[in-house]
């Protein structure tokens, strides 16, 4: 299948289906000498695995990762890294019924139109489980970025009508609440809202916000490979994401230039911005301030309310979805947004190493 590879220098190819034997990723272009073990990756996979709260699918998967290549004596060798996570809790019979009709909000119809055939078990390649490979590769990218003192952090900003209060921001809450909200009070409100959705057999959407700190100025390529363009492609490639924004995002349409422009000043002998409406980039190139992006995620399409659709015989029918499904995707998507951001930033950092002659001369100077 085309379209399963991301990146130019730090490149990843994900593979596998929701109800296949396993899922995984091959990473190419990882520098040699990075200390890496399975636990470094596992802690990120644990953040996205199912069955961790009432608000995630009941499918029980340990999502244990195995490293099959590219590591020797605890360090990367510079050769391709192959990572695999076996599927252990498939109940494919839950999906036998949908082989003949198209679920509202899913990719069933479009996959059939494209390929004339589809793996209907859990959505196959279009399932959220495909993100296992992204998260595993993202864990490696994050470790490299951390060695450069660059931090990538994502969290749930909103769930349905409930938004976090930045004055109550508590990073510890991201990993300690079932919503991944950095605001314990907002999380409780969101949990109550989700309970209501479950009672109504419905689902909810929300917004994931991600921040990149200490990214140097100058990262991002002109025209087609701008930092914001590459981030937009990476984030929008996540199945449930329907909108993306950088900095003030959609609000800029209601702004005026005098409000939207970030003015410059000198601070500690460095050029800095007095505000950050641009979200950390100008002309598609990082400006040294914090990169801020948001992913708008739709409600889970698999709901237990009867819905109208059509089958392959061109008959209009009513269906009621069965199986194990998340009432909300957002909390588990937080680490996916984090991973895709890290993969994009790292790839552009590596591309940037050849953008200036003086940098190349310093690298190769004997």
N, C-alpha and C positions, 0 to 999 in steps of 0.2 A: 504493500500500500504506500503510495507516495504521500509526502507530507508528514512523515514520522520523525524527521531529523530537524534539529534546531542548532544554530550556531555555526560560526565560520572557523574559529581557531579552537575554542573549547566547544566541541561538538557532541551532541547527544542524540541517540536514536532509541526511542522506546519501543517495546514490543509486548505482545500478549493481549489476551481477552479476559473479560470478567469471569467467565466460567471455563476457561482453558486450563491447562495444567499449571501454568505459571505466568507471571509478568516480570518484566525487567527492563534494563537499559544498558546500552553500551556507550561508554564515555571515551571520546578520542580527543587528544590534545591536552590532557591533564599534565602539567609539569612533573618531572621526576622529583623525588625527595620530599613529597608531602606525607607526613605521618598519617596513616589511615587504617582503621580497623572497622569491623562490622558494627561495633557499638556506636561509633561516630555517626553512622547512617541510621541505625536502629532508633535512636532517640527522636529523629525527625519522622520516621515512619510511624512511630507510636503515637504521634500527635494527629495523624490522619486516619488511623485504623478504625474500623467500625466497632460498634458494641460497647463504647465507653460511657455512654450516658443514655438517658431516656430519649434524648433528642437525636440519636443516631440509629442507623439500621441495626436490627438484631442479629445480622449476619456476624458470626464469631470467627474472626481471622486473626491469628497472631502476627501475620505479616512479617515473618522473620527473614531477614536478608542474608544472602550468601554472596561472598566475593569469589569469583571464579578466575579472574585474571588481572594482570596489571599491578599486582602487589607482591613485593618480596621483602622479607624481614621487616614487615610493618611499614614499608614506605612504597609510594608509587614509583613505578619504573619508567614512566614516560610512554608506555605502550597502552593499548586500549584496555579499559577497565570494564569488566562484565559483571553486572549485578543481577541477581535473580531472587524473586519472592514467590514461593509456591502458593497456589490456591488450595485450601484445605476444607472449605465449608460451602461448596457449591450445592445448591438444590435446584438443578436445572429444570426439574419437572414443574416448578412454579411458573415457568415461562412457556411451556408447551402450547398453551392456549393462544398466546399472542403471535404465534407463527403465522396465523392467517389474517391478522388485522393490524391496524396501525394505531399505536398509543398516542393520544394527544400530548403535545409538548416534547415528544421524543424524536429520535433520528430514524425511526423505523422506516417511514415512507421515503425519506431522502436517500438512505442507504440502498433501499430496493431500487430506486430510480437510477442511482449511480452504477451499482454493480449487478443488478438483476438477481441478487442473492445476498443474504445477510445471516449473521450469527445472532439469532434472536434471544439467546440465553443471557439475560441481564444487560442487554444492549451491546454485547460483544466488545468491539474496539471503541465504541462511543460511550462505554460505561465510565463512571467516575473512578473505577479501579485502575484505569489506564494511568491515572496520575501517580501511581506508586513509582513508576520509573522516573517521573519528573522530580518527585520529592527525594528519591535516593540520589539522583545526580545533583540536585540542589544542595544536599547536605555536603557533598564534596566541594562544590563551589563556595558555599558559606565558609567552610574551613579555610580555604585559600584566602578568601576576602578578609577573614578575621586575622590572618597572619599579616595583612596589610593595614590593620586597624580600621577596616571598613565594616560597619555593622548594618545588617538588614533585619528589620523587625516588622512583622505584620500583626494585625489584631482586628477583631470585629468592631466596626464603628457603629453600625446600626443593625437591628433585627426588626423587621416590620416597622411599627411606629416608634420603637424605642431606640434612642440614641445615647451614646456615652457622653458624660460631662468631662471635658478635658481638665477641669479643675480637680476632679477626683481620680485622675489618671494614676493607675498603680500597675506597673509592668508585671508584678507577680501574679495578678489576677488573670493574665492571658492564659497561663498554664494551669490555673487553679479553679477556673469556672467552666461549666459545661458549654458556655456560649463563646469562650475565648475573648470576652470583653475585658478591657483593662479598667473596669469600673464595677466594683462589687454590687453597688446599689442598682445600677442600670441592668446588670446581669439578672438580678432577681426579678425586675420588671419584665425583662425579655423572656425569662423562664415561664412566668405566669402567662404571657401572651402565647407562648408555644404550647403550653398545656391546653389553652383554649382551642388552638388550631388542631391539636390531636383529638380533642373531644368532638370537633366538627368534622373529623376525618380529612382535614385540609393541610396545607403546607405553607411555609413562609420563605421570604427572601431577605436580603440585607446587603450591607456594604462592608467590604474588607479594605482597610487602609494599610499602606505599607510605607515605611520610611527607611531611607538609606543615608547614614551619617558618615562623615569623613571621606566621602568620595571626592577626589581632587578635581579641580577645574580642568576642562579640556577633553573629557571623555565623551565619545559619540562621533560618528562620522557624518560628513556633510550630505545633504540631499536625501537619499533613500534610506540610509542607515543611521538616521538621527537617533539619539538616545531615547527620546520620547516615542518615536516611531517603532523602534525595536521593542521597547517595553510594552507599547500598545499591542503589537503583534503577539508577544509572549503571553500577556495577560488575557487578551481576547481569545487565545487558543484554548483556554480552560473552558471546558464544556458548558458550564452554567453561567458564564459571564456574558452579560448583555450590553454593558456599557463600561467605559474606562475614562478616567480623567487624571490630569496632572495639575498640581497646585490648586488654584482657584477653580479650575475645570469649567463646568457649565456656567458658573457665575460670571465669567468674563464677558459673556454676551450682554449682560446687564450693567457692565461697568463702563467707565470712561478712562481714557489714557492716563490722566493725572492720578487716578486711583490705582490703576492696574500696574503701571510702571514701577519696578523696584529700583529705587535710587541707590547710588553707590557712595561709600565713604571709606576713609582709611581707619583701620583699627589694628593696633599692634603691628604697624608697618605692613599691613596686608589690605588688599582691596576686598571689601565685603559689601553686601547689600543691606539696606536698612529694613527691608521687608522681604517676603518670599512668595509673592503672588504667583511667580512663574514656576514654583515647585522644584527649584534647583537646577533649571537649565534654560539656556537662551540660544536660539538658533539650532536647537537640537543637540547642544553640547553642554555638558555639566558646567555649572558656574562656581562650584565649591561650596554652595550652601546645601542644606538638607534636601534630598530628593523625596517628594511626597506624591504618592499615587493612590488611586482608589479603583476597586473593582466592584461593579454592581452585579449582584448575583440573583438570578431569578428563583422563585419558589420551586421546590422539588416537583417535577412533573408527575411523578407516580403518587397519586392520591387515591383514597378509597371511596371517593364520591362517584356515583355513576356518571359517565360522560358519553357524549355522542361521537362516533367515528365511522369509518368505513372499513370493509374487509377487502381481500384481494379479488373477490368476485364482484366488486363494485356495488356492494349492498350497504346501505346505511344501517348501522347497528348501534346498540348501547352496550358499553362495557364497564366493568368494575375491576380495577387492577388488583391483583393478588401479589403475595410475596413479602419480602422484607425491605422496607424503604425508609430513608431518612425523612423526618418531617421538615427538616431544614438542612441545607448543604453548607451554609456559611461557616460554622465553627470548624469543620474539617477542611474547608477550602483555605483557611488562613495560612497554613503551612505550605499549601500549593502555591499561593500567591507569593509567599516569601521565597520559595524555591525558584519560581520562574523569574522573579526579579533578580535574584542572585546569579542565575545562569546568564542572564542578559548582560548584567553589569560586568561580570567577569570576562565574558567573551569580548566585549568592547574595550575593556582594560588591556587585554592581550593584543587586540588589533592596534591599539593606540601606541604600542611600543615601537612601531616602525614609522610613526607620523613625522618625526623630526630627525634630521641628520645628526644633531649634537647628541641626541639620546642614543642613536645607534653607535656613534663613535665612542661614547662613554662605556657602552656595554662591551664592545670588542677591543677597547684599548688595552694593549699589553703593558 
